[in-house]
């Protein structure tokens, strides 16, 4: 047998062998790694003793565009203490549009001090934005041990900029 043929057979044998040994029917070897450790996620508690949130939100129309970009400035929270792995939510709700969006942040014991909460930019169509302004509500919520604690909630004007 030629060397190149033997190399091809060996490669195929290794691939088939690893597939069978790590597959669901045999499962002797687990070659996957978990994406993140989710053990205890949402359990524990967080003490938030200060929140600095924006006093307004904007919907900016793109230049020669049929869409608006939602601009929600960052909020900052001071985390005084953390036990376990609670979840922190930063939420915007816009009355009159039926729109809401939530950003989620995961805390652990090392996450004390100031934390910045932000939203990724989002785009809304011109058919969804029908007024010059809206009323909105910003909130920061701690979710831990099957309870939700609202640590900040305030009304904010949502300005529509064409």
SERO-4910 file (N, C-alpha, C, O; in steps of 0.05 Angstrom, whole numbers):
BEGIN
 pado doro    nc1    nc2    nc3   cac1   cac2   cac3    cc1    cc2    cc3    oc1    oc2    oc3
  Unk    A     17    -23      0      0      0      0     18     25      0     38     26     14
  Unk    A     11     43    -16     26     68    -17     23     84      8      3     81     23
  Unk    A     42    101     14     42    117     38     18    137     38      6    141     59
  Unk    A     12    149     15    -10    169     14    -36    155     18    -54    167     31
  Unk    A    -40    131      8    -65    117     13    -68    110     42    -90    112     53
  Unk    A    -47    101     55    -48     95     83    -54    119    100    -69    118    120
  Unk    A    -43    142     92    -49    167    106    -78    175    104    -90    184    124
  Unk    A    -90    172     81   -118    177     77   -135    159     95   -154    168    108
  Unk    A   -130    133     94   -145    114    111   -142    120    141   -161    118    155
  Unk    A   -118    127    149   -113    134    177   -129    159    185   -141    160    207
  Unk    A   -130    179    168   -145    204    173   -174    198    176   -188    207    194
  Unk    A   -185    182    157   -213    175    157   -220    159    183   -240    163    195
  Unk    A   -202    141    190   -207    125    214   -207    142    240   -224    138    257
  Unk    A   -189    162    241   -189    179    265   -215    196    266   -227    198    287
  Unk    A   -223    207    243   -248    223    243   -272    206    250   -288    215    266
  Unk    A   -275    183    239   -297    166    245   -296    157    274   -316    156    288
  Unk    A   -273    149    283   -269    140    311   -277    162    331   -292    156    350
  Unk    A   -268    186    327   -274    209    345   -304    215    344   -316    220    365
  Unk    A   -315    214    321   -344    219    318   -361    198    333   -380    205    347
  Unk    A   -354    173    330   -369    152    344   -365    153    374   -385    151    389
  Unk    A   -341    157    383   -335    157    412   -348    181    426   -356    178    449
  Unk    A   -349    203    413   -360    227    425   -389    232    418   -401    251    428
  Unk    A   -400    216    402   -428    219    393   -448    212    414   -442    202    435
  Unk    A   -474    218    408   -495    213    428   -500    184    434   -510    177    455
  Unk    A   -495    166    415   -501    138    419   -480    125    438   -488    108    454
  Unk    A   -455    132    436   -434    121    453   -429    140    476   -431    132    500
  Unk    A   -421    164    470   -418    185    490   -396    180    511   -399    190    533
  Unk    A   -375    166    504   -353    162    523   -337    187    529   -327    190    551
  Unk    A   -335    204    509   -319    229    512   -336    253    505   -350    252    484
  Unk    A   -336    273    521   -350    298    515   -329    319    506   -313    328    521
  Unk    A   -330    325    480   -311    344    469   -321    373    468   -308    391    458
  Unk    A   -345    377    478   -356    404    479   -349    418    505   -346    405    525
  Unk    A   -348    444    503   -344    460    528   -368    478    530   -378    489    510
  Unk    A   -378    482    554   -401    500    558   -393    528    551   -370    537    555
  Unk    A   -412    544    540   -406    572    532   -401    589    557   -383    605    557
  Unk    A   -417    585    577   -413    600    602   -424    584    625   -441    566    622
  Unk    A   -413    589    648   -423    576    672   -448    590    682   -447    612    691
  Unk    A   -471    576    679   -496    588    687   -505    578    715   -528    583    723
  Unk    A   -488    565    729   -495    555    756   -502    578    774   -486    597    777
  Unk    A   -525    577    786   -533    598    805   -541    624    794   -545    644    808
  Unk    A   -543    625    767   -551    651    755   -579    659    764   -598    643    763
  Unk    A   -581    684    772   -607    694    782   -612    689    812   -633    696    822
  Unk    A   -592    677    825   -594    672    853   -576    692    869   -557    702    858
  Unk    A   -583    697    893   -568    715    910   -581    742    913   -606    743    914
  Unk    A   -565    764    915   -577    790    918   -556    811    911   -532    806    911
  Unk    A   -565    835    904   -548    857    899   -559    882    913   -584    886    912
  Unk    A   -542    897    925   -550    922    938   -541    945    920   -517    950    916
  Unk    A   -560    960    909   -555    983    892   -562   1007    909   -585   1011    917
  Unk    A   -541   1024    914   -547   1047    932   -548   1073    918   -555   1094    930
  Unk    A   -542   1074    892   -544   1098    876   -548   1092    847   -536   1074    836
  Unk    A   -565   1108    834   -570   1105    806   -569   1133    793   -581   1152    802
  Unk    A   -553   1135    772   -552   1160    755   -563   1152    728   -550   1138    713
  Unk    A   -587   1163    722   -600   1156    697   -604   1181    680   -606   1203    691
  Unk    A   -607   1178    654   -612   1201    637   -639   1213    642   -658   1200    652
  Unk    A   -641   1239    635   -667   1253    640   -683   1255    614   -705   1267    614
  Unk    A   -673   1245    592   -687   1246    566   -677   1224    547   -654   1215    550
  Unk    A   -694   1217    528   -687   1197    508   -695   1209    481   -713   1226    479
  Unk    A   -681   1201    460   -686   1213    433   -691   1191    412   -681   1169    414
  Unk    A   -708   1199    393   -711   1183    369   -701   1201    346   -714   1221    339
  Unk    A   -678   1194    335   -666   1211    314   -671   1198    287   -665   1175    282
  Unk    A   -682   1215    269   -687   1205    242   -661   1206    226   -646   1225    227
  Unk    A   -655   1184    213   -631   1183    196   -633   1202    172   -655   1207    163
  Unk    A   -610   1211    163   -609   1229    140   -620   1215    115   -610   1194    108
  Unk    A   -641   1226    103   -654   1215     80   -661   1185     85   -656   1168     68
  Unk    A   -673   1180    108   -678   1153    116   -707   1149    123   -721   1168    130
  Unk    A   -716   1125    121   -743   1118    129   -743   1104    157   -760   1087    162
  Unk    A   -724   1112    173   -723   1100    200   -713   1120    221   -701   1140    214
  Unk    A   -718   1113    246   -709   1129    268   -691   1111    285   -696   1087    288
  Unk    A   -671   1123    297   -653   1108    315   -659   1117    343   -659   1140    350
  Unk    A   -664   1097    360   -670   1102    388   -643   1106    403   -626   1089    403
  Unk    A   -641   1130    415   -616   1137    430   -623   1139    459   -635   1159    468
  Unk    A   -615   1119    474   -619   1119    503   -592   1122    516   -575   1104    514
  Unk    A   -587   1145    529   -561   1148    542   -556   1127    564   -575   1115    575
  Unk    A   -531   1122    570   -523   1103    590   -533   1111    618   -535   1135    623
  Unk    A   -539   1092    634   -544   1096    663   -520   1085    678   -506   1067    668
  Unk    A   -516   1095    702   -495   1085    719   -507   1077    746   -524   1091    757
  Unk    A   -499   1054    756   -509   1045    782   -485   1040    800   -464   1030    790
  Unk    A   -488   1045    825   -467   1039    844   -476   1013    859   -495   1014    874
  Unk    A   -461    992    855   -467    967    867   -451    965    893   -426    963    893
  Unk    A   -465    966    916   -452    966    942   -444    938    951   -422    935    963
  Unk    A   -460    918    944   -454    891    952   -468    871    934   -489    877    923
  Unk    A   -455    848    930   -466    827    914   -461    800    927   -439    795    936
  Unk    A   -482    784    929   -479    757    938   -492    739    916   -513    747    905
  Unk    A   -480    717    910   -490    700    889   -486    712    861   -466    725    856
  Unk    A   -505    707    843   -504    716    816   -530    729    807   -544    717    790
  Unk    A   -537    752    818   -563    765    810   -561    776    782   -539    779    770
  Unk    A   -584    784    771   -586    795    745   -596    824    747   -614    830    763
  Unk    A   -585    841    731   -592    870    731   -604    876    704   -592    871    683
  Unk    A   -628    888    704   -641    896    679   -643    927    677   -650    940    696
  Unk    A   -637    938    653   -641    966    647   -662    966    625   -658    954    604
  Unk    A   -685    980    630   -708    978    613   -719   1005    605   -719   1024    621
  Unk    A   -727   1007    579   -741   1030    569   -768   1021    559   -770   1001    545
  Unk    A   -789   1036    566   -816   1031    556   -825   1058    544   -823   1079    557
  Unk    A   -836   1058    520   -846   1082    507   -876   1080    504   -886   1064    488
  Unk    A   -890   1096    521   -920   1096    520   -929   1107    492   -915   1123    480
  Unk    A   -951   1098    483   -962   1108    458   -950   1093    434   -961   1095    412
  Unk    A   -929   1078    438   -918   1062    416   -920   1032    423   -918   1015    405
  Unk    A   -924   1026    448   -924    998    456   -896    985    453   -894    961    448
  Unk    A   -876   1002    456   -848    992    452   -834    989    479   -837   1006    496
  Unk    A   -819    968    482   -802    965    505   -777    949    497   -777    933    479
  Unk    A   -756    955    512   -731    941    507   -716    938    533   -717    956    550
  Unk    A   -703    916    537   -689    910    562   -660    901    555   -656    884    538
  Unk    A   -641    912    570   -613    903    569   -608    888    595   -616    896    616
  Unk    A   -595    865    593   -590    848    616   -561    847    622   -544    844    605
  Unk    A   -555    849    648   -527    848    658   -526    827    681   -543    826    698
  Unk    A   -505    811    681   -502    790    700   -480    799    720   -458    807    713
  Unk    A   -487    797    746   -468    806    767   -457    781    782   -470    760    782
  Unk    A   -434    784    793   -423    764    812   -409    779    834   -409    804    835
  Unk    A   -397    765    852   -385    776    876   -364    798    872   -359    814    890
  Unk    A   -351    798    848   -331    818    842   -342    844    831   -326    862    826
  Unk    A   -367    845    826   -379    868    812   -389    890    830   -411    901    826
  Unk    A   -373    898    849   -381    921    865   -369    947    854   -350    945    838
  Unk    A   -380    969    861   -371    995    850   -390   1004    828   -412    994    825
  Unk    A   -381   1024    813   -398   1036    792   -398   1017    767   -377   1008    758
  Unk    A   -422   1013    756   -426    997    732   -442   1014    712   -461   1028    720
  Unk    A   -434   1013    687   -449   1028    666   -468   1009    652   -460    987    644
  Unk    A   -493   1017    650   -514   1002    637   -520   1016    610   -525   1040    610
  Unk    A   -521   1001    589   -526   1013    563   -544    996    546   -548    972    551
  Unk    A   -555   1008    525   -570    994    504   -555    994    478   -541   1013    472
  Unk    A   -557    972    464   -546    973    436   -567    989    420   -590    989    426
  Unk    A   -557   1002    400   -575   1019    383   -596   1002    370   -592    979    362
  Unk    A   -619   1013    368   -641   1000    354   -655   1019    335   -654   1043    339
  Unk    A   -666   1008    314   -679   1025    293   -709   1019    292   -717    996    294
  Unk    A   -724   1040    290   -753   1038    287   -762   1050    261   -750   1071    252
  Unk    A   -781   1039    248   -791   1049    222   -808   1074    226   -818   1079    247
  Unk    A   -810   1089    204   -825   1114    205   -855   1108    210   -869   1126    220
  Unk    A   -864   1085    203   -892   1078    209   -897   1074    239   -920   1075    247
  Unk    A   -876   1068    254   -879   1065    283   -878   1091    298   -889   1094    320
  Unk    A   -864   1111    286   -861   1137    299   -880   1157    286   -875   1166    264
  Unk    A   -902   1163    300   -923   1179    288   -927   1206    302   -944   1222    293
  Unk    A   -913   1211    324   -916   1236    339   -890   1251    342   -869   1240    335
  Unk    A   -892   1275    352   -867   1292    356   -853   1285    383   -830   1291    386
  Unk    A   -868   1273    401   -856   1266    427   -873   1244    439   -897   1240    433
  Unk    A   -861   1230    458   -874   1208    472   -866   1210    502   -847   1224    509
  Unk    A   -881   1197    518   -873   1193    546   -860   1166    549   -870   1146    538
  Unk    A   -838   1165    563   -824   1139    567   -819   1134    596   -822   1152    613
  Unk    A   -811   1110    602   -804   1103    630   -778   1087    629   -776   1067    614
  Unk    A   -759   1096    645   -734   1081    648   -734   1067    675   -744   1079    695
  Unk    A   -725   1043    676   -724   1029    701   -699   1012    703   -688   1002    683
  Unk    A   -690   1007    728   -668    989    734   -680    969    754   -690    977    775
  Unk    A   -678    943    748   -690    922    764   -669    901    771   -653    893    753
  Unk    A   -668    893    796   -651    871    805   -669    846    806   -689    846    819
  Unk    A   -661    825    791   -675    800    792   -657    780    806   -635    773    797
  Unk    A   -667    771    829   -651    752    845   -669    734    862   -689    744    874
  Unk    A   -663    709    864   -677    690    881   -707    691    876   -723    693    896
  Unk    A   -715    691    851   -744    690    843   -759    715    851   -784    714    853
  Unk    A   -746    738    856   -759    763    861   -748    784    843   -725    783    834
  Unk    A   -764    805    838   -755    828    822   -758    852    840   -779    857    851
  Unk    A   -736    868    843   -737    892    859   -730    915    841   -709    917    829
  Unk    A   -749    934    839   -745    958    823   -729    977    840   -738    987    860
  Unk    A   -704    983    831   -687   1001    846   -688   1030    835   -679   1049    848
  Unk    A   -699   1032    811   -702   1059    798   -724   1057    778   -726   1038    763
  Unk    A   -741   1078    778   -762   1080    758   -769   1109    755   -775   1123    775
  Unk    A   -768   1120    731   -774   1148    727   -785   1153    699   -778   1139    680
  Unk    A   -802   1172    697   -813   1181    671   -793   1199    657   -780   1215    670
  Unk    A   -790   1195    631   -772   1212    615   -786   1220    589   -802   1204    578
  Unk    A   -781   1244    580   -792   1251    554   -776   1238    532   -752   1235    534
  Unk    A   -790   1229    511   -777   1217    487   -781   1237    465   -803   1240    454
  Unk    A   -759   1251    457   -760   1271    436   -757   1258    409   -739   1241    405
  Unk    A   -773   1267    390   -770   1257    362   -757   1279    347   -767   1301    344
  Unk    A   -733   1273    336   -717   1293    321   -717   1284    292   -706   1263    285
  Unk    A   -729   1301    275   -730   1294    246   -706   1305    231   -705   1301    207
***
